[in-house]
């Protein structure tokens, strides 16, 4: 099992990772951050809570609330911003926020590693 600190270190070890955070989706507060040079990672992570809330509202409106949300991706010209809700016991309401350099990252592998980190994270 991974602690938050170890999970963030493993997230930052993903090819192309620039920054990582564990975030409370209700308050926008980070439980931990790592990396994010030249980026206000706590501010970016807090802003991502709006994306999580909007996605959940959209799923509810569509009657898809029973579908499990695996992740949400925002694609920028030079970055990927990946949000992975933590569904393990004790992780409800939290998400892994991962920023990737688009030129260096393999998105499929990053999603695979984020899924693995989620399963091993101890909350």
Backbone bond lengths (Angstrom), bond angles and torsions (degrees), N, CA, C in turn:
res aa  C-N    CA-C-N  psi(-1)  N-CA   C-N-CA  omega(-1)  CA-C   N-CA-C  phi
1 X - - - 1.457 - - 1.525 109.14 -
2 X 1.316 114.91 144.44 1.457 121.55 -177.19 1.525 111.51 -103.14
3 X 1.315 116.35 138.50 1.460 120.79 169.68 1.526 107.65 -77.42
4 X 1.317 116.92 168.17 1.463 120.03 177.82 1.523 110.28 -59.13
5 X 1.327 116.89 -43.96 1.468 120.84 -179.46 1.530 111.52 -60.50
6 X 1.327 116.83 -45.67 1.466 120.81 179.82 1.521 110.90 -67.56
7 X 1.338 117.12 -38.94 1.461 120.78 178.36 1.525 110.59 -61.55
8 X 1.326 116.83 -41.34 1.464 120.18 178.20 1.525 111.36 -66.32
9 X 1.332 117.49 -38.31 1.468 120.65 176.97 1.523 110.21 -63.43
10 X 1.332 116.88 -40.98 1.463 120.26 178.76 1.520 110.87 -68.27
11 X 1.319 117.17 -36.49 1.465 120.28 177.70 1.522 110.15 -64.97
12 X 1.320 117.14 -40.92 1.459 120.68 -179.29 1.532 111.67 -71.92
13 X 1.333 117.52 -18.09 1.471 121.36 177.44 1.533 111.72 -80.27
14 X 1.327 118.34 -8.77 1.463 121.92 177.55 1.527 108.03 -65.31
15 X 1.327 117.09 135.60 1.465 120.89 179.93 1.527 110.75 -52.38
16 X 1.317 116.39 125.82 1.449 122.14 177.76 1.514 115.15 86.85
17 X 1.337 118.29 -3.25 1.466 120.62 -178.90 1.528 110.47 -66.33
18 X 1.328 114.54 133.53 1.465 121.80 178.48 1.526 110.26 -106.87
19 X 1.324 116.76 -37.66 1.459 121.40 -178.72 1.509 110.28 -159.09
20 X 1.332 115.22 156.76 1.458 121.10 179.84 1.523 108.90 -146.86
21 X 1.334 115.44 149.07 1.463 120.66 178.28 1.525 109.00 -150.61
22 X 1.312 115.11 152.31 1.460 122.75 167.46 1.526 104.34 -107.28
23 X 1.343 116.47 126.28 1.460 121.18 -169.26 1.522 110.91 -129.00
24 X 1.335 116.26 140.84 1.457 122.77 171.35 1.517 107.61 -82.66
25 X 1.340 116.81 118.28 1.466 121.45 -174.88 1.525 112.98 -69.90
26 X 1.298 118.23 -21.29 1.466 120.58 -179.52 1.524 111.65 -81.05
27 X 1.327 116.76 -46.14 1.465 120.63 -174.77 1.524 113.35 -97.28
28 X 1.340 117.21 -22.16 1.460 120.71 -174.77 1.515 113.14 82.45
29 X 1.319 116.90 1.06 1.465 120.78 -179.93 1.525 110.19 -77.82
30 X 1.338 115.41 142.62 1.456 119.85 177.17 1.529 109.75 -89.77
31 X 1.334 114.98 140.12 1.457 120.53 173.38 1.514 109.89 -88.53
32 X 1.329 115.49 -17.12 1.450 121.42 177.50 1.510 109.82 -178.25
33 X 1.327 116.86 149.76 1.461 122.49 176.72 1.517 108.31 -139.04
34 X 1.325 114.80 157.23 1.462 120.07 175.99 1.521 107.84 -152.94
35 X 1.325 115.84 136.84 1.458 120.52 179.40 1.510 110.38 81.90
36 X 1.321 115.38 -152.82 1.456 120.45 177.28 1.510 114.13 84.16
37 X 1.349 117.28 28.35 1.464 119.41 176.87 1.525 108.87 -54.89
38 X 1.317 116.21 140.54 1.476 122.88 -179.07 1.525 112.47 63.69
39 X 1.315 117.16 22.82 1.452 121.96 179.81 1.521 108.20 -148.61
40 X 1.315 117.29 134.13 1.460 121.08 175.70 1.522 106.98 -80.90
41 X 1.337 115.55 86.49 1.459 121.87 -173.41 1.525 112.89 -61.12
42 X 1.341 120.48 -43.91 1.471 118.58 177.20 1.536 112.58 -60.77
43 X 1.324 117.23 -37.49 1.455 120.54 178.35 1.530 111.12 -68.10
44 X 1.328 117.02 -44.17 1.469 121.03 177.98 1.525 110.76 -62.57
45 X 1.330 116.60 -41.81 1.465 120.92 179.66 1.524 110.52 -64.87
46 X 1.320 116.84 -42.79 1.460 120.46 178.60 1.526 110.69 -62.68
47 X 1.328 116.92 -41.04 1.450 120.67 177.84 1.514 112.77 -63.14
48 X 1.314 116.53 -29.28 1.462 120.73 179.54 1.522 112.81 -69.31
49 X 1.324 116.51 -17.61 1.469 118.30 176.95 1.526 110.43 -63.94
50 X 1.332 116.97 -31.02 1.473 119.88 176.35 1.525 110.78 -63.63
51 X 1.328 116.95 -37.62 1.464 121.03 177.91 1.524 110.03 -65.72
52 X 1.329 116.78 -43.02 1.462 120.93 179.31 1.525 110.15 -61.69
53 X 1.316 116.65 -47.33 1.471 120.32 -179.56 1.524 111.49 -62.94
54 X 1.333 117.39 -43.84 1.466 121.12 -179.39 1.524 111.04 -64.38
55 X 1.311 116.98 -39.70 1.464 120.36 178.82 1.521 110.49 -64.99
56 X 1.322 116.73 -43.46 1.474 119.93 178.88 1.526 111.30 -64.15
57 X 1.344 117.52 -41.05 1.469 120.54 176.96 1.519 111.06 -61.71
58 X 1.323 116.54 -42.84 1.467 121.01 179.62 1.526 110.97 -62.34
59 X 1.322 116.56 -42.86 1.467 120.12 178.49 1.521 110.86 -63.13
60 X 1.330 116.56 -40.71 1.467 120.39 177.52 1.525 111.08 -63.38
61 X 1.333 117.22 -44.96 1.462 120.94 179.77 1.526 111.85 -61.63
62 X 1.313 116.20 -33.48 1.459 121.05 -179.98 1.531 112.65 -84.90
63 X 1.326 115.90 -1.56 1.454 119.76 -178.09 1.514 113.03 73.46
64 X 1.308 116.31 23.49 1.467 121.39 -178.56 1.524 112.04 -105.68
65 X 1.338 116.76 21.47 1.466 121.04 -176.71 1.521 112.57 -62.69
66 X 1.330 116.93 -19.61 1.464 119.61 178.97 1.529 111.70 -85.14
67 X 1.325 117.69 -6.40 1.459 121.83 177.83 1.525 108.53 -82.10
68 X 1.305 116.70 137.43 1.456 120.78 177.66 1.520 110.65 -79.66
69 X 1.313 116.80 127.05 1.455 121.95 177.55 1.525 108.72 -83.41
70 X 1.326 117.11 113.82 1.459 120.75 -178.92 1.518 111.72 -79.19
71 X 1.324 116.07 -53.83 1.458 119.50 177.88 1.519 109.66 -163.02
72 X 1.316 114.51 166.69 1.456 122.89 177.19 1.519 106.86 -128.27
73 X 1.320 116.20 137.26 1.457 121.14 -176.36 1.521 110.41 -123.05
74 X 1.333 115.46 130.30 1.454 121.51 170.11 1.521 106.03 -111.85
75 X 1.327 116.47 124.21 1.458 121.84 -177.99 1.519 109.67 -106.01
76 X 1.318 115.83 119.26 1.457 122.35 175.42 1.529 108.30 -106.35
77 X 1.300 117.98 173.12 1.465 119.68 -178.22 1.520 112.54 -63.87
78 X 1.332 117.22 -29.90 1.468 118.91 -178.34 1.526 113.68 -123.80
79 X 1.331 117.72 -0.44 1.473 120.10 -176.58 1.523 111.25 -142.70
80 X 1.329 113.59 156.61 1.461 122.52 165.56 1.527 106.23 -112.31
81 X 1.339 116.81 138.95 1.456 122.14 172.80 1.523 105.94 -118.73
82 X 1.327 115.33 111.32 1.457 122.72 -175.14 1.523 109.90 -107.27
83 X 1.314 116.34 127.85 1.461 122.45 178.17 1.522 107.26 -115.56
84 X 1.315 116.89 121.34 1.463 122.26 -179.63 1.532 109.03 -120.78
85 X 1.353 118.16 105.42 1.467 119.91 175.81 1.528 110.60 -60.02
86 X 1.320 115.67 140.66 1.461 120.99 179.24 1.521 108.59 -93.62
87 X 1.308 116.07 116.04 1.462 120.62 -173.74 1.525 112.87 -104.73
88 X 1.301 117.79 -1.31 1.474 120.05 179.09 1.525 109.86 -67.85
89 X 1.319 117.22 156.65 1.466 119.36 176.39 1.529 110.67 -53.51
90 X 1.316 115.16 131.65 1.457 121.21 -178.17 1.518 113.08 88.71
91 X 1.332 117.61 -10.53 1.450 120.76 -177.26 1.514 113.93 -102.48
92 X 1.333 116.79 -3.04 1.464 119.08 -178.69 1.514 110.28 -58.60
93 X 1.327 116.07 134.90 1.454 120.84 -178.88 1.510 113.05 88.56
94 X 1.341 117.60 -2.08 1.462 121.80 178.33 1.518 109.42 -112.32
95 X 1.331 116.42 155.99 1.460 119.02 172.73 1.524 110.88 -144.41
96 X 1.325 114.20 154.58 1.455 122.17 172.85 1.518 107.12 -90.24
97 X 1.305 116.71 127.08 1.465 123.19 178.78 1.516 107.27 -112.96
98 X 1.322 116.16 122.10 1.454 121.34 -174.69 1.528 109.40 -128.86
99 X 1.331 115.92 128.08 1.454 121.45 177.21 1.524 107.38 -109.06
100 X 1.336 115.07 128.55 1.458 121.40 -175.89 1.523 110.52 -122.79
101 X 1.322 116.14 142.80 1.456 122.55 171.72 1.524 106.46 -75.73
102 X 1.305 116.24 117.61 1.468 121.24 -173.19 1.538 112.07 -62.19
103 X 1.323 118.03 -32.20 1.463 121.08 -178.34 1.527 112.49 -73.13
104 X 1.334 117.11 -24.20 1.470 120.31 -175.62 1.514 113.91 -109.12
105 X 1.319 117.60 -14.98 1.462 120.72 -172.88 1.528 112.13 -91.80
106 X 1.312 114.37 146.40 1.456 121.97 168.64 1.527 104.75 -104.16
107 X 1.323 116.61 107.56 1.455 120.81 -172.12 1.527 112.47 -60.14
108 X 1.308 117.63 -41.86 1.470 120.33 179.83 1.523 110.64 -61.75
109 X 1.322 117.20 -43.26 1.467 120.08 179.26 1.530 111.12 -68.65
110 X 1.328 116.83 -37.19 1.463 119.75 178.47 1.529 110.01 -63.06
111 X 1.324 117.35 -42.89 1.474 120.79 177.89 1.524 110.42 -63.48
112 X 1.322 116.61 -40.09 1.472 120.92 178.28 1.532 110.15 -61.82
113 X 1.320 117.24 -46.55 1.473 120.80 179.83 1.535 111.31 -65.79
114 X 1.327 117.43 -38.79 1.469 120.36 178.07 1.528 110.09 -62.65
115 X 1.324 117.32 -40.39 1.470 121.84 177.74 1.535 110.49 -62.28
116 X 1.342 115.91 -42.97 1.463 120.18 179.33 1.528 110.84 -64.98
117 X 1.327 116.93 -43.47 1.468 120.71 178.60 1.519 109.56 -59.79
118 X 1.330 117.01 -42.76 1.464 120.18 178.67 1.521 111.70 -57.95
119 X 1.331 116.82 -43.87 1.468 119.43 -177.18 1.517 112.75 -69.59
120 X 1.339 116.81 -25.54 1.467 120.35 -177.56 1.523 114.57 -98.26
121 X 1.322 116.65 -8.32 1.466 120.84 -177.10 1.520 110.43 -71.89
122 X 1.314 115.53 129.55 1.467 121.08 178.14 1.517 108.79 -98.50
123 X 1.326 115.93 122.13 1.464 120.76 -177.72 1.517 110.21 -108.65
